[in-house]
Amino acid sequence: MKAKQTFRGVVLKSRFPVQSELSRTRMQHAAAPATGPAKVRVGREVSGRGGKAVAVISGLPLSTEALEELATRLKKLCGAGGAVRNGTIEIQGDHRDRLVVELTKLGYEAKRSGG
């Protein structure tokens, strides 16, 4: 298929239509967070890490600074390294059981996810 020609200074028509004000408000209401307890999940991932297991904690309703503090506390508990990425906490190694117990002590409804 031949590529379409474009010229400098010409604004090309967008492929996506502009959203109307009504559809924007519908999307905002649909994306509103549900009230109630947060669903904190503690899973295990190995993809993209050279076969090494990482415990991933997702669903925490915390700011980035609070996630960093909690990650530091959990890393010290497990004696392992880790990071905060995209709103999730990653702890090196398979420490899911230990992490679920600690998160329930802190008042979160944490569950193990995955196998």
C-alpha positions as CSV (number, residue, x, y, z in Angstrom):
1,M,0.0,0.0,0.0
2,K,1.3,3.4,-1.0
3,A,1.8,5.9,1.9
4,K,-0.2,9.0,1.8
5,Q,1.6,12.2,1.1
6,T,1.7,14.9,3.7
7,F,2.8,18.5,3.2
8,R,4.4,20.9,5.7
9,G,2.0,23.4,7.2
10,V,-1.1,21.5,6.3
11,V,-3.3,20.2,9.1
12,L,-4.5,16.8,8.2
13,K,-8.0,15.6,9.2
14,S,-7.9,13.5,12.3
15,R,-9.0,9.8,12.0
16,F,-10.8,10.1,15.4
17,P,-13.9,12.3,15.8
18,V,-13.9,14.9,18.4
19,Q,-15.8,13.8,21.5
20,S,-18.9,15.8,22.3
21,E,-19.4,17.3,25.7
22,L,-22.1,14.7,26.6
23,S,-19.8,11.7,25.8
24,R,-17.0,13.3,27.9
25,T,-19.3,13.5,31.0
26,R,-20.4,10.0,30.5
27,M,-16.8,8.8,30.4
28,Q,-16.0,10.7,33.5
29,H,-18.9,9.2,35.4
30,A,-18.0,5.7,34.2
31,A,-14.4,6.1,35.3
32,A,-15.3,7.2,38.8
33,P,-13.8,5.0,41.4
34,A,-16.1,2.6,43.3
35,T,-16.7,3.4,46.9
36,G,-15.8,0.7,49.4
37,P,-12.7,-1.1,50.4
38,A,-9.8,-1.3,47.9
39,K,-9.1,-4.6,46.2
40,V,-5.5,-5.1,46.9
41,R,-4.0,-8.0,45.1
42,V,-0.6,-9.6,45.6
43,G,0.6,-11.6,42.6
44,R,3.7,-13.1,41.2
45,E,5.3,-12.2,37.8
46,V,8.3,-13.6,36.0
47,S,7.8,-12.1,32.5
48,G,10.5,-9.8,31.3
49,R,12.7,-10.5,34.3
50,G,14.9,-13.3,33.1
51,G,12.9,-16.0,34.9
52,K,13.2,-14.3,38.3
53,A,10.0,-14.1,40.4
54,V,8.7,-10.7,41.6
55,A,5.8,-10.1,44.0
56,V,3.6,-7.4,42.6
57,I,1.2,-5.5,44.8
58,S,-1.6,-3.7,42.9
59,G,-4.8,-1.9,43.8
60,L,-3.5,0.3,46.6
61,P,-5.4,3.6,46.8
62,L,-2.3,5.6,47.8
63,S,-0.3,8.6,46.5
64,T,3.1,8.0,45.0
65,E,4.9,9.2,48.2
66,A,2.8,6.9,50.3
67,L,3.5,4.0,48.0
68,E,7.2,4.7,48.3
69,E,7.0,4.7,52.1
70,L,5.0,1.4,52.1
71,A,7.4,-0.2,49.6
72,T,10.3,0.7,51.8
73,R,8.6,-0.9,54.8
74,L,7.7,-4.0,52.9
75,K,11.2,-4.4,51.4
76,K,12.7,-4.2,54.9
77,L,10.2,-6.8,56.0
78,C,11.1,-9.2,53.2
79,G,14.8,-8.4,53.2
80,A,14.7,-7.8,49.5
81,G,14.9,-5.1,46.9
82,G,12.0,-3.7,44.9
83,A,10.5,-0.6,43.2
84,V,7.4,1.3,42.7
85,R,6.3,1.3,39.0
86,N,3.0,2.5,37.5
87,G,1.1,2.6,40.8
88,T,2.2,-0.9,41.8
89,I,4.8,-2.1,44.2
90,E,7.3,-4.8,43.1
91,I,9.3,-6.8,45.6
92,Q,12.0,-9.0,44.4
93,G,11.4,-12.7,45.1
94,D,8.3,-14.7,45.9
95,H,7.1,-13.2,49.3
96,R,3.4,-13.2,48.6
97,D,2.3,-14.9,51.8
98,R,4.4,-12.6,54.0
99,L,3.2,-9.5,52.2
100,V,-0.5,-10.5,52.4
101,V,-0.2,-11.0,56.2
102,E,1.5,-7.6,56.6
103,L,-1.0,-5.8,54.4
104,T,-3.9,-7.2,56.4
105,K,-2.2,-6.0,59.6
106,L,-2.1,-2.5,58.1
107,G,-5.8,-2.6,57.4
108,Y,-6.0,-3.5,53.7
109,E,-8.1,-6.3,52.4
110,A,-5.3,-8.1,50.6
111,K,-5.6,-11.3,48.7
112,R,-3.2,-13.5,46.8
113,S,-3.8,-13.6,43.1
114,G,-2.6,-16.1,40.6
115,G,-1.5,-19.7,41.2
